[in-house]
Amino acid sequence: MNKVRVSFPRFGSYNIPIEYIIRKGLDCDYVMAPPITKKTIELGAKYSPDFVCTPFKYHLGSYIEAIDDGATTLVQVGGACRLGYYGEMHEQILKDLGYKVNFVNMANANFNKPLTFYDEFKKINPNMNVKKVAKATLLAIKMVEIIDKIEDYIRENVGFEVVEGSFDKLHQDFLEDLREVEDKKELNIIYKLYMRKFKNLKINKPKNPLKVGIIGEYYTIMDEYSNHYMEKELAKRGIVIERWMNISNTLFHNYEKEIKQSIKKYAKFDMGATAMYTIKKAIDYAKDGCDGIIHVKSFGCTPEIDTMPVLQRISEDYKIPIIYFSFDTQTSDVGINTRVEAFYDMIMMRKGEMMK
Ligand code: SF4
């Protein structure tokens, strides 16, 4: 009997734990959507309404590419903004384009009602075994934490690698080996092995390097193609990159009440999606001695647009420069790089002045 072939839009390194749940928990095949490229966004933009934010377009392009690679069931996750409505729109657009796929929309599930997840998983595989899904999900959570720990280390050190490309190469090897992991024991071995390998990579890090915090919208900040490889651009210039926003921090180690409390001077109400985290981390990075902050978002992202006047106040209060990037399908690499370069020159001169 042919297995169901499930896919999920490409999203950073997180497709690996998702693949694990689909294969090991739900006993289905997984179609890894191709890495995001110009073709993905062109496909997505072609069939999307103009006004939607870019994650919608990336997801749609990624779905089409996955279908072309054989996916028969697509999964959408939903989110705390209009992303929650995107599933229905994606489904309808794909239907109108003539694609015959099963579309499972996790936005229908509710974290406060775990059984709703069961209902959605059942739509992927009606014969699923709950215990297997639960076991695979727990391991996938661990995988996410490991990915985030490794990638945190990379952000902190890649800007100082002695052998150009050594961090990137080892990261690719890590992800390839992670994909082969079968159980918890193997996962722990891979984690320890690669953490050691990363720590053994030669770096030449000064005592007081430039440090920049990145804040902003969930998808754009975590998907390197969407932010035009912003972190790599910073690393090339020998900058330590701080980025709190990842899946572990937002989903598993999130202290929403404390966050609300700590930003109340700047925002009394939750402005939706990632807005609270953006404000909170801007304050933290300013206090932690970052030399500058980079705010990234998709064009038209209302929650993040709302944070911008607040960020201006934080910038003035803490005397920290903040630069704003808004990405759309038309954004050019040249424009981004020129602004990153100018920002780098400014924070470097400023640091030099402050250390005199
Ligand atoms: S957070 Fe912003 S960019 Fe992301 S899906 Fe929501 S509205 Fe769109």
Boltz pocket constraint, residues with backbone or C-beta under 6 A from the ligand:
constraints:
  - pocket:
      binder: B
      contacts: [[A, 53], [A, 54], [A, 55], [A, 56], [A, 79], [A, 81], [A, 82], [A, 83], [A, 217], [A, 218], [A, 219], [A, 273], [A, 274], [A, 298], [A, 299], [A, 300], [A, 301], [A, 302], [A, 303], [A, 304]]
      max_distance: 6.0
